[in-house]
């Protein structure tokens, strides 16, 4: 009984009540301050609708997000040749109109943009077999064409790789779908051939002539005035290298470079008429 009286006497003292009061006040301040901090930090109660920006252009994104005060970051670019370059094709989070989900002002919208050209790294195919080179180029989305040249030490292997008549090195980037011209080594005992006269022919006509020659490659050096593939096919040859003259012989496997003009004028005919 005496112990209980002593305890009661202690808890009813001003000092004890004051200490308990201070403890409760500190607890309330700590809890209240934490809740207030979390409300401010997490923007509690704030609801912002995410706009639909898919299909819009990157140049307009700041204006599109200005009202919502959301920020954005470009994650990546995706090859989409069918749409304008820089068009937004993906967003995260998706628009509120679709998900019914709102966000807070601190949320960053992640976007993916379209690009018209997808570049591919050209592999090093020198001294690789024809079959292996064909497989690698297919896997990388590149097209290819073959021609053959005498090279007894590299039979059925790549001895040169070109794009539009220019030698291309390992690591260079070219657009997806680019045609890589591979020259394959070949052992041959064929006789030299006489350079044909391709003047005034279309590429298709010249190709049929060159096809009959021993391992000869036909390469387009330039096409003046051509903007499309159709222009190139309709253009006519205005000059060639090596040039044509009687008795001009070349070894099997040689290249013939042709230069075309869209608005071809037959200068030989003009000279003949003038005479």
Buried (B, 14 or more C-beta within 10 A) or exposed (E): EEEEEEEEEEEEEEEEEEEEEEEEEEEEEEEEEEEEEEEEEEBEEEEBBBBBBBEBBBEEBEEBBEEBEBEBEEEEBEEBEEBEBBBBBBBEBBBBEEEEEEBEEEBEBBBBBBBEEBEBEBBEBBEBBBEEBBEBBEEBEBEBEBBBBBBEEBBEBBBBBBBEEEEBEEEEEBBBEBBBBBBBBBEBEEEEBEBBBBBBBBBEEBEEBBEEBBBBBBBBBBBEEBEEEEBBEBBBBBBBEEEBEEEEEBBBBBBBBBBBBBEBEEEEEEEEEEE
